[in-house]
Amino acid sequence: GLAILILFGMALDSRLFFEVALLIALFGFFSTVVISKYILRGDVID
């Protein structure tokens, strides 16, 4: 999914697709961290 957005942005010479792909990747990373903290400790905020 992310690679397609980046390639599509390169084909259209648009930075918007790259920025959207970056935001999706960051959201995925942070949501993984939050879910793993919740599973291990039972709470998200320390």
C-alpha positions in Angstrom: 0.0 0.0 0.0 2.7 2.5 1.0 4.9 1.6 -1.9 2.1 2.1 -4.4 1.4 5.6 -2.9 5.1 6.5 -3.2 5.4 5.2 -6.8 2.1 6.9 -7.8 3.5 10.2 -6.4 6.7 9.8 -8.2 4.8 9.1 -11.5 2.7 12.3 -11.0 5.7 14.3 -9.6 3.7 15.1 -6.6 5.0 15.4 -3.0 1.5 15.0 -1.5 1.5 11.2 -2.0 4.8 10.9 -0.3 3.7 12.9 2.7 0.5 10.9 3.0 2.5 7.6 2.8 4.8 9.0 5.5 1.8 9.9 7.8 0.3 6.5 7.3 3.6 4.8 8.2 4.0 6.9 11.3 0.5 6.3 12.4 1.0 2.5 11.9 4.2 2.6 14.0 2.7 4.6 16.9 -0.4 2.5 17.0 1.7 -0.7 17.2 3.6 0.8 20.1 0.4 1.8 21.9 -1.2 -1.6 21.4 1.9 -3.5 22.6 2.1 -1.3 25.7 -1.5 -2.0 26.4 -1.1 -5.7 26.0 2.0 -5.8 28.2 0.9 -3.5 31.0 -2.8 -3.0 30.7 -2.5 0.8 30.4 -1.1 3.1 27.7 0.0 6.1 29.8 2.8 5.5 32.3 
